[in-house]
Structures are given as structure tokens and as C-alpha cells.
Amino acid sequence: MGQMPGHIKVGRSMYTVHCSKETWHDYTQESAVNQHDHGASQHHKLVILVNPSDHPHQQADTLLHEVLHCIWFQANMTAINPPEESHREEITISQLTPWLTMALADNPKLALFIHNPQE
């Protein structure tokens, strides 16, 4: 199993990834993150949180799910999805995440090709 990255760059923004019990506890005490959530992203703090109590496969799905939220935010998708319809963002990302995770996991050469298509 691979190691969870400590940072993920989305556009020009560098998000810090946290997956420790201490950080998870701190965020669940001071924000809208629920103790039983799988993860969260905070775009103005450039933070992605992943629940450290989850199984590693769930953590992988959660990390990709939160990265998609970061992409949605950085790409200003709210321009086509107004805040009063923000549930569509969650539905869309929730439906795409497991398929994208499986496609990348089942096809390791896909990620390698995307990273460097000239090799």
C-alpha cells in the first residue's frame, strides 16, 4: 500500500493533507466536521482531512473525493452550480469518486501515462 501524500497541488493551491488522530480530533471539535465523517476539505485554509479511523481503502476513496471537491472549488464550478444547489456537487462527486478510484487502481499504467505520456 502506498503512503498518503502530505500535500496535493490543485491548480496554484497547495493543500496540506492531514490523517492523524490528533488533527482529526481538533477539527471535529472546532468546525463542522463530524467525528463520523470520512473527510473534509477547507479551501480557505488549504486543508484536506481524512479520517484516520477509516480502512485504508476508504481513506483512498475519501482522499480522491476531497481532491475532487478542491478541483470543483478551484475551477469555480459554483458559477454553473449556485450555492443553493450545492447538494449537486456532493452527489456528482460521490458518484464519480469510486469509479475514478477503481479506474486508477485497476490500471496503474494509466496514472503513469498521464504523468508522463512521452515515455
C-alpha beads as a LAMMPS data file, in Angstrom:
LAMMPS data file: protein, C-alpha beads

119 atoms
118 bonds

1 atom types
1 bond types

-500.0 500.0 xlo xhi
-500.0 500.0 ylo yhi
-500.0 500.0 zlo zhi

Masses

1 110.0

Atoms # bond

1 1 1 0.000 0.000 0.000
2 1 1 1.239 3.464 -0.803
3 1 1 1.737 6.245 1.676
4 1 1 -0.787 9.075 1.822
5 1 1 0.745 12.265 0.415
6 1 1 1.275 15.149 2.810
7 1 1 0.418 17.739 0.161
8 1 1 -1.640 17.831 -3.013
9 1 1 -1.431 20.649 -5.530
10 1 1 -4.700 21.679 -7.149
11 1 1 -4.217 24.454 -9.659
12 1 1 -1.963 27.006 -7.982
13 1 1 -3.005 25.980 -4.478
14 1 1 -1.092 23.522 -2.300
15 1 1 -3.402 21.661 0.068
16 1 1 -1.983 20.050 3.208
17 1 1 -3.360 16.560 3.839
18 1 1 -3.997 15.531 7.449
19 1 1 -4.769 11.992 8.553
20 1 1 -3.805 11.866 12.219
21 1 1 -5.986 11.234 15.259
22 1 1 -4.875 14.475 16.892
23 1 1 -5.666 16.670 13.878
24 1 1 -8.948 14.855 13.226
25 1 1 -9.974 15.379 16.854
26 1 1 -9.034 19.077 16.734
27 1 1 -11.027 19.737 13.558
28 1 1 -14.089 17.835 14.773
29 1 1 -14.096 19.958 17.913
30 1 1 -13.747 23.351 16.215
31 1 1 -15.547 23.059 12.870
32 1 1 -18.454 21.473 11.047
33 1 1 -16.501 18.240 10.565
34 1 1 -18.372 15.400 12.256
35 1 1 -16.432 12.702 14.136
36 1 1 -18.078 10.053 11.913
37 1 1 -17.379 11.801 8.589
38 1 1 -14.879 10.231 6.224
39 1 1 -13.194 13.507 5.345
40 1 1 -13.465 17.197 4.634
41 1 1 -11.761 19.939 2.692
42 1 1 -11.328 23.520 3.787
43 1 1 -10.483 25.617 0.764
44 1 1 -9.614 28.884 2.502
45 1 1 -7.200 27.079 4.841
46 1 1 -5.989 24.784 2.010
47 1 1 -6.541 21.681 4.124
48 1 1 -7.778 18.195 3.296
49 1 1 -8.762 15.990 6.221
50 1 1 -9.059 12.207 6.077
51 1 1 -10.494 10.195 8.966
52 1 1 -7.598 8.184 10.430
53 1 1 -10.002 5.561 11.825
54 1 1 -11.190 4.503 8.375
55 1 1 -9.870 1.482 6.489
56 1 1 -7.035 2.365 4.057
57 1 1 -9.271 1.651 1.032
58 1 1 -11.872 4.065 2.413
59 1 1 -9.128 6.616 3.040
60 1 1 -8.065 6.355 -0.615
61 1 1 -11.639 6.963 -1.778
62 1 1 -12.010 9.825 0.691
63 1 1 -8.778 11.494 -0.390
64 1 1 -9.809 11.408 -4.045
65 1 1 -13.320 12.587 -3.103
66 1 1 -11.867 15.592 -1.274
67 1 1 -9.456 16.345 -4.124
68 1 1 -12.459 16.477 -6.462
69 1 1 -14.087 18.999 -4.093
70 1 1 -10.882 21.034 -4.255
71 1 1 -10.924 20.899 -8.051
72 1 1 -14.587 21.941 -8.027
73 1 1 -13.739 24.933 -5.814
74 1 1 -10.564 25.953 -7.660
75 1 1 -12.309 25.657 -11.044
76 1 1 -15.084 27.934 -9.744
77 1 1 -17.734 25.367 -10.575
78 1 1 -20.138 27.317 -8.370
79 1 1 -20.562 29.528 -11.439
80 1 1 -22.593 26.710 -13.010
81 1 1 -23.793 25.258 -9.708
82 1 1 -25.151 28.024 -7.444
83 1 1 -24.742 27.657 -3.652
84 1 1 -28.448 26.970 -3.146
85 1 1 -27.930 23.830 -5.223
86 1 1 -24.661 22.762 -3.557
87 1 1 -26.095 19.288 -2.966
88 1 1 -25.412 18.636 -6.664
89 1 1 -21.685 18.988 -6.045
90 1 1 -21.786 16.305 -3.347
91 1 1 -23.963 13.988 -5.451
92 1 1 -21.782 14.374 -8.544
93 1 1 -18.518 13.864 -6.673
94 1 1 -19.902 10.963 -4.627
95 1 1 -20.987 9.176 -7.795
96 1 1 -17.723 9.760 -9.683
97 1 1 -15.251 9.011 -6.884
98 1 1 -15.499 5.208 -6.598
99 1 1 -15.343 4.790 -10.372
100 1 1 -12.327 7.033 -10.744
101 1 1 -10.615 5.340 -7.790
102 1 1 -11.227 1.907 -9.320
103 1 1 -10.098 3.011 -12.792
104 1 1 -6.812 4.335 -11.383
105 1 1 -6.287 1.336 -9.070
106 1 1 -7.136 -1.229 -11.749
107 1 1 -4.977 0.466 -14.383
108 1 1 -1.680 1.568 -12.822
109 1 1 -0.243 2.288 -16.261
110 1 1 -2.979 4.901 -16.750
111 1 1 -1.602 7.120 -13.967
112 1 1 1.949 6.597 -15.252
113 1 1 0.901 7.577 -18.778
114 1 1 -0.977 10.657 -17.555
115 1 1 2.069 11.694 -15.516
116 1 1 4.478 11.260 -18.416
117 1 1 2.869 10.445 -21.793
118 1 1 6.168 10.572 -23.701
119 1 1 7.786 7.540 -22.050

Bonds

1 1 1 2
2 1 2 3
3 1 3 4
4 1 4 5
5 1 5 6
6 1 6 7
7 1 7 8
8 1 8 9
9 1 9 10
10 1 10 11
11 1 11 12
12 1 12 13
13 1 13 14
14 1 14 15
15 1 15 16
16 1 16 17
17 1 17 18
18 1 18 19
19 1 19 20
20 1 20 21
21 1 21 22
22 1 22 23
23 1 23 24
24 1 24 25
25 1 25 26
26 1 26 27
27 1 27 28
28 1 28 29
29 1 29 30
30 1 30 31
31 1 31 32
32 1 32 33
33 1 33 34
34 1 34 35
35 1 35 36
36 1 36 37
37 1 37 38
38 1 38 39
39 1 39 40
40 1 40 41
41 1 41 42
42 1 42 43
43 1 43 44
44 1 44 45
45 1 45 46
46 1 46 47
47 1 47 48
48 1 48 49
49 1 49 50
50 1 50 51
51 1 51 52
52 1 52 53
53 1 53 54
54 1 54 55
55 1 55 56
56 1 56 57
57 1 57 58
58 1 58 59
59 1 59 60
60 1 60 61
61 1 61 62
62 1 62 63
63 1 63 64
64 1 64 65
65 1 65 66
66 1 66 67
67 1 67 68
68 1 68 69
69 1 69 70
70 1 70 71
71 1 71 72
72 1 72 73
73 1 73 74
74 1 74 75
75 1 75 76
76 1 76 77
77 1 77 78
78 1 78 79
79 1 79 80
80 1 80 81
81 1 81 82
82 1 82 83
83 1 83 84
84 1 84 85
85 1 85 86
86 1 86 87
87 1 87 88
88 1 88 89
89 1 89 90
90 1 90 91
91 1 91 92
92 1 92 93
93 1 93 94
94 1 94 95
95 1 95 96
96 1 96 97
97 1 97 98
98 1 98 99
99 1 99 100
100 1 100 101
101 1 101 102
102 1 102 103
103 1 103 104
104 1 104 105
105 1 105 106
106 1 106 107
107 1 107 108
108 1 108 109
109 1 109 110
110 1 110 111
111 1 111 112
112 1 112 113
113 1 113 114
114 1 114 115
115 1 115 116
116 1 116 117
117 1 117 118
118 1 118 119
